[in-house]
Amino acid sequence: MSYFVKFLIRLIVEALYIFYTEGENMECNQVKVFSLTTCGHCKALKCFFDDNMVPYENVVVDALKGEERAAAIEELKKVNATGAFPVIIIGEKVIFGNKQEEIREVLGL
C-alpha cells in the first residue's frame, strides 16, 4: 500500500475517532509517543500505529527547538528516568520501547 493511501486512511480514521469520541472523556484513549528521528524502534512503532489505524500524537524530541524541546524533555523526565525511546503514554499507562503486545492489550486491539 502506498504511503499516500496510508496517509489518507489515517486522516479518515482520526476524523472518525474525533467524531465518535466527541463529548466523551478522550483522556483515557489518547496515545502520545515520544520518539527520535534516528530511532529504529520509534519508526517501527509508528508503522505499527499506522497499520492498526491508531491515532496518536507524535512528539519527535530531537526535531524540536527552544521552549518546545525543553517542555518535551521536562514532560519526559516525569515518566522516563532511563532516557529510553520510544516512550508511549496511553491515558495513565506509560510503556517504554516497542512493546506491541503490551500496547495491543492496553488499547484492546
Helices and strands as residue ranges (DSSP letters): H 3-21, G 26-28, E 31-35, H 40-51, E 57-60, G 61-63, H 66-79, E 87-90, E 93-96, H 100-107
